[in-house]
Structures are given as structure tokens and as C-alpha cells.
């Protein structure tokens, strides 16, 4: 999956943080909720605009960010 199909960064939306296209859902908030113990079902229930593909894109984005950071170290 190419996360770029689902995630965008725009300076005038959510302070330039990466968001799911067509929403105000930031990658950061979804990852924060997962880290706090929310399940995927909790996310889908509380954020109806979040789709399974959107969530997979967030995972792919996070994975790439971790790989990029590890390579830079």
C-alpha cells in the first residue's frame, strides 16, 4: 500500500500535520489513541470517516517514518 494515496499534508490544515485525505483526522491522533489502548473497533466507532484502508495507510506511514529515522541514525 502506498500511504500517499490516503494521507496528505497541507500547511493550512491541522497546522500542517499529516491527515487522512478529505478529513481532519491526523495520523498523530490515531496513533496516540492506539498507544493509549484503543482497539481498531474503538477507532472506527468513534471516527466514522476512518476506513480500514485509511488505518492501513497510517500504519504504512508510521512504518516508513521509523525506517527513515533508523537509517538516518
C-alpha angles and dihedrals in degrees: 000000000000106000089201088076089065108025130062138173120216123175093223096050124076093339091298095299118146110268136180107265114264093015141077091233110125123210086231096059093048092050090046091054092048090050089050090058103265115148124227087253090056090052094049091047094050098037108041091179090062112097131191089251090050091052092048088051090054090052090049091048092050092046092052091047091053092047092048092049092048091051091050093053 
